[in-house]
Amino acid sequence: MITQQEFDAILADTTKRVTGDIHWREDVDHSPALEFRIEVESDPGWPLFLVGRWNPFAGTLSFALIHQGAGRIYALDLGADHHNPTCERVGEKHKHRWTESFRDKQAYVPKDITAPWDHPLDVWCQFCHEANIKHNGRMNRPARQEELPL
């Protein structure tokens, strides 16, 4: 479990970084989605990693910052509606932000994400910028095996 103060410090930390190229892989559960998982380094040594999931058939994309002790603490979801614990519905573009009272269950509509779900590289850049994460590498375009040229 983390406190609100610790979450705020993690999100504000500008030393968070992802090192290396990101390669999308087939979902281990054999869904039509592609996924990646990559460690997030930082000077304070926060126990973090990032998970990405893109499903071109469902029209969804998500990036989630995971704290190894607390679970998902910050995330962006595109293409899937969300129902908050307060019974408020938020749209198909929403972010989850850790709070002590709701953990990661409360979402809001962000104004800083303008790229659509089918432009995952552009969304990645916007997500990293807003979450203070520097990516030292490149993200490869997600492609299903049958889409690759021979």
Backbone as a chain_set.jsonl record, in Angstrom:
{"seq": "MITQQEFDAILADTTKRVTGDIHWREDVDHSPALEFRIEVESDPGWPLFLVGRWNPFAGTLSFALIHQGAGRIYALDLGADHHNPTCERVGEKHKHRWTESFRDKQAYVPKDITAPWDHPLDVWCQFCHEANIKHNGRMNRPARQEELPL", "coords": {"N": [[0.842, -1.178, 0.0], [0.452, 2.28, -0.665], [0.852, 5.719, 0.298], [-1.042, 8.777, -0.187], [0.699, 10.905, -0.352], [3.086, 9.622, -1.08], [2.336, 8.604, -3.619], [1.911, 11.06, -4.987], [4.538, 12.037, -4.961], [5.826, 10.092, -6.512], [4.552, 10.428, -9.034], [5.272, 13.075, -9.608], [7.997, 12.889, -9.818], [10.682, 13.512, -11.852], [12.729, 11.925, -12.684], [11.995, 9.491, -13.565], [12.297, 6.828, -15.85], [12.311, 4.95, -18.877], [14.196, 2.496, -20.321], [15.44, 1.4, -23.352], [14.19, -0.295, -26.306], [10.726, -0.721, -27.068], [8.838, -3.532, -27.575], [5.988, -4.9, -28.907], [4.068, -7.709, -27.966], [2.35, -10.828, -28.541], [-0.632, -11.417, -26.701], [-0.484, -13.254, -23.718], [-2.688, -14.681, -22.924], [-3.875, -15.366, -25.236], [-5.666, -13.623, -26.478], [-6.89, -11.244, -28.921], [-5.244, -9.111, -28.459], [-2.247, -7.082, -28.237], [0.685, -6.784, -26.243], [2.953, -5.18, -23.891], [5.56, -5.122, -21.445], [7.547, -3.253, -19.308], [10.308, -2.244, -17.335], [10.437, 0.542, -15.07], [12.756, 2.856, -14.337], [14.189, 4.908, -11.725], [15.685, 7.639, -9.924], [15.093, 7.649, -7.096], [14.487, 4.983, -6.88], [11.932, 3.796, -7.132], [9.633, 1.062, -7.0], [8.628, 0.214, -9.855], [6.831, -0.6, -12.874], [5.794, -0.575, -16.328], [2.897, -1.328, -18.206], [1.576, -2.043, -21.345], [-1.248, -2.272, -23.506], [-2.848, -3.149, -26.441], [-5.593, -3.431, -28.504], [-6.621, -3.971, -31.566], [-8.967, -4.986, -32.617], [-10.994, -4.631, -30.753], [-10.758, -1.956, -30.48], [-9.23, -0.634, -28.495], [-6.852, 0.805, -26.207], [-4.365, 0.84, -23.743], [-2.274, 2.136, -21.158], [-0.47, 1.437, -18.295], [0.835, 2.348, -15.189], [2.497, 0.546, -12.859], [2.858, -0.119, -9.465], [4.913, -2.161, -7.632], [4.203, -2.968, -5.055], [1.667, -1.914, -4.58], [0.054, -2.176, -6.804], [-1.756, -1.144, -9.751], [-1.27, 2.269, -10.232], [-1.511, 4.468, -11.803], [-3.022, 5.21, -14.844], [-3.963, 5.089, -18.301], [-6.753, 4.776, -20.315], [-8.16, 4.047, -23.421], [-10.955, 3.836, -25.519], [-12.693, 2.252, -24.031], [-15.417, 2.465, -21.925], [-15.842, 3.743, -18.55], [-16.982, 3.157, -15.233], [-17.253, 4.941, -12.385], [-16.659, 4.504, -8.801], [-18.347, 6.279, -7.511], [-20.605, 6.242, -8.957], [-20.585, 7.764, -11.229], [-20.3, 7.989, -14.729], [-17.583, 7.848, -16.907], [-16.018, 8.813, -19.972], [-14.892, 7.085, -22.998], [-12.282, 7.76, -23.139], [-10.132, 7.962, -20.618], [-8.402, 8.528, -17.484], [-6.822, 6.873, -14.777], [-6.05, 7.578, -11.466], [-4.189, 7.208, -8.587], [-5.682, 7.254, -5.388], [-6.003, 7.48, -1.842], [-8.519, 6.827, -0.87], [-9.97, 5.606, -2.998], [-8.164, 3.987, -4.27], [-7.109, 2.783, -7.327], [-9.483, 3.042, -8.65], [-11.056, 5.259, -9.312], [-11.754, 7.398, -12.025], [-11.029, 9.927, -14.522], [-11.681, 12.322, -17.136], [-9.136, 13.081, -19.304], [-7.506, 16.052, -20.498], [-5.139, 16.28, -21.78], [-4.508, 14.208, -23.497], [-4.672, 13.729, -26.77], [-4.368, 12.201, -29.03], [-5.759, 9.458, -30.908], [-6.935, 6.083, -30.054], [-5.966, 4.359, -32.025], [-3.486, 5.249, -32.705], [-1.035, 4.391, -31.268], [1.705, 5.034, -30.778], [1.804, 7.833, -30.775], [0.044, 8.342, -28.651], [1.497, 7.142, -26.604], [3.731, 8.873, -26.392], [2.422, 11.21, -25.488], [1.336, 10.269, -23.073], [3.683, 9.581, -21.628], [4.896, 12.109, -21.44], [3.076, 13.553, -19.821], [3.119, 11.991, -17.521], [5.642, 12.343, -16.571], [7.741, 10.669, -17.519], [10.638, 9.606, -19.033], [11.54, 8.273, -22.116], [14.094, 6.376, -23.15], [14.778, 5.235, -25.869], [12.976, 3.494, -28.418], [9.566, 3.074, -29.367], [8.227, 0.363, -30.93], [6.005, 0.04, -33.692], [2.91, -1.445, -33.055], [2.131, -4.611, -34.374], [0.304, -7.256, -35.65], [1.152, -10.697, -36.09], [0.271, -11.705, -38.575], [0.208, -9.4, -40.027], [2.752, -8.718, -40.67], [5.229, -8.137, -43.169], [6.301, -10.483, -45.691]], "CA": [[0.0, 0.0, 0.0], [1.178, 3.548, -0.66], [0.067, 6.862, 0.764], [-1.276, 9.81, -1.191], [1.932, 11.676, -0.447], [4.043, 8.832, -1.862], [1.888, 8.629, -5.015], [2.187, 12.386, -5.544], [5.987, 12.118, -5.176], [6.147, 9.222, -7.656], [4.095, 11.043, -10.271], [6.022, 14.313, -9.841], [9.416, 12.575, -10.006], [11.091, 13.655, -13.256], [13.819, 11.0, -13.015], [11.445, 8.212, -14.049], [12.729, 6.585, -17.221], [12.223, 3.626, -19.496], [15.392, 2.35, -21.136], [15.378, 0.328, -24.345], [13.081, -0.303, -27.252], [9.521, -1.433, -26.641], [8.329, -4.457, -28.587], [4.675, -5.448, -28.583], [4.018, -9.176, -28.063], [1.016, -11.428, -28.475], [-1.167, -11.595, -25.357], [-0.261, -14.615, -23.228], [-3.991, -15.349, -22.803], [-4.309, -15.637, -26.612], [-6.68, -12.703, -26.966], [-6.335, -10.562, -30.093], [-4.473, -7.943, -28.03], [-0.789, -7.094, -28.142], [1.062, -6.231, -24.948], [4.356, -5.075, -23.5], [5.843, -4.824, -20.04], [8.902, -2.728, -19.227], [10.655, -1.662, -16.04], [10.6, 1.986, -14.974], [13.832, 3.206, -13.411], [14.134, 6.267, -11.165], [16.753, 7.875, -8.949], [14.719, 7.147, -5.767], [14.337, 3.526, -6.911], [10.541, 3.358, -6.986], [9.421, -0.268, -7.592], [7.623, 0.471, -10.88], [6.932, -1.052, -14.259], [4.702, -0.132, -17.196], [2.266, -2.332, -19.059], [0.774, -1.509, -22.435], [-2.148, -3.262, -24.121], [-3.499, -2.584, -27.624], [-6.462, -4.405, -29.157], [-7.192, -3.315, -32.736], [-10.303, -5.519, -32.904], [-11.922, -3.989, -29.811], [-10.561, -0.509, -30.538], [-8.808, -0.184, -27.175], [-5.439, 0.992, -25.906], [-4.153, 1.267, -22.361], [-0.952, 2.16, -20.567], [-0.654, 1.437, -16.841], [2.001, 2.409, -14.328], [2.245, -0.407, -11.778], [3.74, -0.123, -8.297], [4.981, -3.58, -7.289], [3.562, -3.227, -3.777], [0.302, -1.385, -4.502], [-0.697, -2.442, -8.027], [-1.883, -0.037, -10.706], [-1.409, 3.557, -9.549], [-1.776, 5.512, -12.785], [-3.289, 4.519, -16.107], [-4.741, 5.716, -19.357], [-7.553, 3.828, -21.095], [-8.864, 4.598, -24.578], [-11.834, 2.911, -26.218], [-13.567, 1.492, -23.135], [-16.086, 3.312, -20.944], [-15.551, 3.404, -17.153], [-17.983, 3.51, -14.23], [-16.581, 5.255, -11.128], [-17.336, 4.054, -7.578], [-19.354, 7.281, -7.142], [-21.678, 6.026, -9.94], [-20.396, 8.633, -12.387], [-19.712, 7.352, -15.901], [-16.64, 8.667, -17.656], [-15.997, 8.395, -21.363], [-13.988, 6.065, -23.519], [-10.922, 8.249, -22.894], [-10.065, 8.319, -19.207], [-7.208, 8.199, -16.715], [-6.956, 6.453, -13.389], [-5.018, 8.207, -10.642], [-4.249, 6.663, -7.242], [-6.074, 8.01, -4.196], [-6.104, 6.571, -0.7], [-9.898, 6.381, -0.663], [-10.479, 4.753, -4.083], [-7.026, 3.306, -4.914], [-7.054, 3.144, -8.753], [-10.835, 2.829, -9.206], [-11.668, 6.524, -9.741], [-11.19, 7.872, -13.293], [-11.445, 11.247, -14.988], [-11.409, 12.548, -18.556], [-7.971, 13.955, -19.434], [-7.48, 17.0, -21.615], [-3.805, 16.262, -22.367], [-4.373, 13.119, -24.463], [-5.454, 14.102, -27.952], [-4.221, 11.178, -30.067], [-6.756, 8.391, -30.771], [-6.476, 4.755, -29.66], [-5.297, 3.653, -33.121], [-2.167, 5.853, -32.88], [-0.42, 4.104, -29.965], [2.985, 5.71, -30.583], [1.493, 9.219, -30.389], [-0.538, 8.3, -27.292], [2.615, 6.834, -25.707], [4.488, 10.115, -26.182], [1.612, 12.098, -24.657], [1.256, 9.657, -21.746], [4.984, 9.736, -20.966], [5.11, 13.527, -21.14], [2.222, 13.946, -18.704], [3.468, 11.207, -16.334], [7.048, 12.615, -16.257], [8.549, 9.492, -17.824], [11.48, 9.776, -20.209], [11.79, 6.996, -22.796], [15.384, 6.326, -23.827], [14.636, 4.142, -26.825], [11.833, 3.745, -29.29], [8.465, 2.122, -29.316], [7.915, -0.172, -32.244], [4.582, 0.036, -34.031], [2.345, -2.781, -32.829], [1.669, -5.303, -35.57], [0.004, -8.675, -35.457], [2.035, -11.548, -36.884], [-0.235, -11.807, -39.947], [0.376, -8.11, -40.697], [4.133, -8.499, -41.018], [5.541, -8.503, -44.559], [7.129, -11.695, -45.845]], "C": [[0.889, 1.244, 0.0], [0.256, 4.65, -0.15], [-0.151, 7.828, -0.399], [-0.006, 10.62, -1.416], [2.978, 10.921, -1.279], [3.638, 8.798, -3.338], [2.221, 9.964, -5.672], [3.677, 12.554, -5.843], [6.41, 11.272, -6.375], [5.762, 9.904, -8.955], [4.904, 12.298, -10.604], [7.498, 14.059, -10.155], [9.797, 12.601, -11.488], [12.274, 12.768, -13.615], [13.299, 9.652, -13.502], [11.837, 8.045, -15.514], [12.555, 5.125, -17.601], [13.404, 3.544, -20.443], [15.227, 1.156, -22.069], [14.155, 0.453, -25.228], [11.926, -1.121, -26.699], [9.003, -2.241, -27.821], [7.003, -5.028, -28.092], [4.712, -6.956, -28.838], [2.563, -9.642, -28.028], [0.635, -11.602, -27.004], [-0.975, -13.049, -24.932], [-1.566, -15.391, -23.056], [-4.617, -15.615, -24.165], [-5.511, -14.8, -27.05], [-6.1, -12.023, -28.207], [-5.481, -9.339, -29.733], [-2.972, -8.187, -28.139], [-0.418, -6.359, -26.865], [2.563, -5.977, -24.87], [4.412, -4.82, -22.005], [7.293, -4.369, -19.995], [9.115, -2.072, -17.867], [10.771, -0.144, -16.152], [11.663, 2.252, -13.909], [13.605, 4.616, -12.889], [15.265, 6.414, -10.16], [16.36, 7.421, -7.54], [14.537, 5.627, -5.721], [12.916, 3.035, -6.677], [10.375, 1.975, -7.625], [8.3, -0.225, -8.637], [7.905, -0.279, -12.169], [5.704, -0.56, -15.005], [4.205, -1.302, -18.026], [1.448, -1.605, -20.115], [-0.065, -2.621, -23.04], [-2.898, -2.566, -25.245], [-4.303, -3.686, -28.293], [-7.135, -3.729, -30.349], [-8.601, -3.8, -33.063], [-11.365, -4.901, -32.0], [-11.811, -2.471, -29.857], [-10.138, 0.065, -29.199], [-7.289, -0.088, -27.074], [-5.333, 1.402, -24.453], [-2.671, 1.21, -22.01], [-1.158, 2.267, -19.068], [0.69, 1.438, -16.137], [1.683, 1.572, -13.087], [3.314, -0.258, -10.698], [3.734, -1.563, -7.786], [4.342, -3.923, -5.949], [2.092, -2.854, -3.722], [-0.55, -1.7, -5.731], [-0.739, -1.214, -8.921], [-2.116, 1.269, -9.943], [-1.729, 4.693, -10.513], [-1.981, 4.827, -14.12], [-4.094, 5.395, -17.044], [-5.455, 4.615, -20.115], [-8.26, 4.576, -22.214], [-9.714, 3.504, -25.199], [-12.752, 2.084, -25.349], [-14.117, 2.432, -22.07], [-15.741, 2.842, -19.529], [-16.661, 3.929, -16.249], [-17.266, 3.708, -12.908], [-17.341, 4.703, -9.926], [-18.424, 5.022, -7.123], [-20.542, 7.265, -8.111], [-21.607, 6.958, -11.138], [-19.763, 7.818, -13.515], [-18.772, 8.336, -16.564], [-16.489, 8.051, -19.039], [-14.987, 7.319, -21.709], [-12.53, 6.507, -23.452], [-10.888, 8.686, -21.44], [-8.738, 7.877, -18.594], [-7.61, 7.783, -15.31], [-5.775, 7.034, -12.625], [-5.225, 7.745, -9.21], [-4.763, 7.68, -6.233], [-6.194, 7.012, -3.051], [-7.52, 6.031, -0.536], [-10.392, 5.417, -1.745], [-9.411, 3.88, -4.731], [-6.989, 3.719, -6.383], [-8.426, 3.102, -9.418], [-11.51, 4.094, -9.738], [-10.975, 6.994, -11.02], [-11.743, 9.244, -13.634], [-11.078, 11.363, -16.465], [-10.234, 13.52, -18.676], [-8.083, 14.886, -20.637], [-6.155, 16.921, -22.377], [-3.578, 15.131, -23.372], [-5.284, 13.436, -25.642], [-5.364, 13.073, -29.063], [-5.247, 10.07, -29.838], [-6.115, 7.033, -30.458], [-5.686, 4.056, -30.763], [-3.979, 4.32, -33.531], [-1.361, 5.643, -31.588], [0.922, 4.793, -29.737], [2.781, 7.159, -30.16], [0.921, 9.275, -28.969], [0.565, 8.041, -26.275], [3.412, 8.098, -25.387], [3.724, 11.073, -25.269], [1.519, 11.568, -23.226], [2.564, 9.865, -20.986], [5.237, 11.189, -20.569], [4.332, 13.935, -19.887], [2.617, 13.232, -17.412], [4.93, 11.406, -15.913], [7.937, 11.391, -16.423], [9.341, 9.786, -19.098], [11.736, 8.398, -20.809], [13.081, 7.11, -23.585], [15.399, 5.1, -24.735], [13.508, 4.49, -27.762], [10.774, 2.685, -29.072], [8.203, 1.67, -30.743], [6.415, -0.148, -32.457], [4.03, -1.363, -33.77], [1.822, -3.365, -34.148], [1.427, -6.756, -35.225], [0.861, -9.479, -36.423], [1.572, -11.602, -38.345], [-0.098, -10.508, -40.724], [1.815, -7.879, -41.15], [4.411, -8.92, -42.469], [6.418, -9.743, -44.605], [8.517, -11.358, -46.324]], "O": [[1.961, 1.244, 0.605], [-0.967, 4.514, -0.17], [0.473, 7.707, -1.452], [0.318, 10.977, -2.549], [3.676, 11.526, -2.093], [4.489, 8.946, -4.215], [2.751, 9.998, -6.782], [4.042, 13.145, -6.859], [7.258, 11.69, -7.163], [6.565, 9.953, -9.887], [5.19, 12.551, -11.775], [8.172, 14.933, -10.702], [9.291, 11.805, -12.279], [12.778, 12.843, -14.735], [14.09, 8.764, -13.82], [11.729, 8.975, -16.314], [12.639, 4.216, -16.776], [13.594, 4.428, -21.279], [14.916, 0.048, -21.633], [13.22, 1.2, -24.938], [12.123, -2.086, -25.96], [8.765, -1.715, -28.908], [6.92, -5.572, -26.991], [5.315, -7.416, -29.808], [1.676, -8.937, -27.547], [1.487, -11.899, -26.166], [-1.27, -13.967, -25.696], [-1.556, -16.622, -23.044], [-5.768, -16.044, -24.243], [-6.288, -15.23, -27.903], [-4.923, -12.213, -28.511], [-5.045, -8.61, -30.624], [-2.499, -9.323, -28.134], [-1.11, -5.429, -26.449], [3.338, -6.491, -25.676], [3.446, -4.368, -21.39], [8.17, -5.014, -20.571], [8.216, -1.431, -17.322], [11.154, 0.385, -17.195], [11.489, 1.915, -12.738], [12.919, 5.421, -13.519], [15.745, 5.424, -9.608], [17.198, 6.859, -6.836], [14.444, 5.049, -4.639], [12.716, 1.972, -6.088], [10.927, 1.737, -8.699], [7.159, -0.582, -8.342], [9.055, -0.556, -12.511], [4.704, -0.177, -14.399], [4.977, -2.144, -18.484], [0.716, -0.664, -19.808], [0.359, -3.776, -23.082], [-3.511, -1.519, -25.036], [-3.768, -4.747, -28.614], [-8.108, -2.995, -30.175], [-9.355, -3.087, -33.724], [-12.497, -4.673, -32.426], [-12.677, -1.772, -29.33], [-10.619, 1.124, -28.796], [-6.551, -0.798, -27.757], [-6.119, 2.22, -23.977], [-1.925, 0.36, -22.495], [-1.94, 3.101, -18.61], [1.57, 0.634, -16.446], [0.728, 1.852, -12.361], [4.512, -0.269, -10.981], [2.669, -2.126, -7.535], [3.973, -5.077, -5.732], [1.343, -3.403, -2.915], [-1.765, -1.505, -5.697], [0.136, -0.351, -8.853], [-3.028, 1.371, -9.122], [-2.168, 5.762, -10.089], [-1.199, 3.952, -14.493], [-4.803, 6.311, -16.627], [-4.836, 3.628, -20.514], [-8.884, 5.613, -21.983], [-9.252, 2.378, -25.384], [-13.526, 1.282, -25.872], [-13.354, 3.119, -21.391], [-15.388, 1.679, -19.33], [-17.206, 5.008, -16.476], [-16.723, 2.753, -12.354], [-18.544, 4.457, -10.019], [-19.34, 4.614, -6.411], [-21.381, 8.165, -8.086], [-22.5, 6.935, -11.985], [-18.819, 7.06, -13.295], [-19.109, 9.503, -16.762], [-16.807, 6.878, -19.235], [-14.332, 6.734, -20.846], [-11.632, 5.698, -23.688], [-11.535, 9.664, -21.066], [-8.054, 6.988, -19.103], [-8.589, 8.267, -14.743], [-4.637, 6.982, -13.091], [-6.325, 7.876, -8.672], [-4.329, 8.831, -6.226], [-6.458, 5.83, -3.277], [-7.699, 4.892, -0.106], [-11.156, 4.501, -1.443], [-9.714, 3.112, -5.645], [-6.85, 4.908, -6.668], [-8.509, 3.126, -10.646], [-12.443, 4.003, -10.536], [-9.746, 6.989, -11.096], [-12.774, 9.669, -13.113], [-10.264, 10.593, -16.975], [-10.32, 14.655, -18.206], [-8.68, 14.54, -21.657], [-6.052, 17.434, -23.492], [-2.542, 15.108, -24.036], [-6.509, 13.412, -25.523], [-6.208, 13.069, -29.959], [-5.574, 9.768, -28.69], [-4.902, 6.864, -30.586], [-4.817, 3.237, -30.464], [-3.419, 3.998, -34.579], [-1.041, 6.609, -30.895], [1.25, 5.11, -28.594], [3.494, 7.662, -29.291], [1.277, 10.155, -28.185], [0.575, 8.646, -25.203], [3.728, 8.354, -24.225], [4.313, 11.68, -24.375], [1.615, 12.34, -22.273], [2.55, 10.279, -19.827], [5.739, 11.459, -19.478], [4.879, 14.588, -18.998], [2.47, 13.794, -16.327], [5.41, 10.726, -15.007], [8.783, 11.108, -15.575], [8.768, 10.169, -20.117], [12.106, 7.465, -20.096], [13.157, 7.849, -24.567], [15.969, 4.064, -24.394], [13.129, 5.655, -27.884], [11.054, 1.563, -28.651], [7.987, 2.482, -31.643], [5.644, -0.297, -31.509], [4.612, -2.355, -34.21], [1.157, -2.68, -34.925], [2.254, -7.402, -34.583], [1.252, -8.97, -37.473], [2.4, -11.55, -39.255], [-0.266, -10.497, -41.944], [2.082, -6.958, -41.922], [3.891, -9.933, -42.937], [7.18, -10.017, -43.678], [9.341, -12.253, -46.506]]}, "num_chains": 1, "name": "protein.A"}
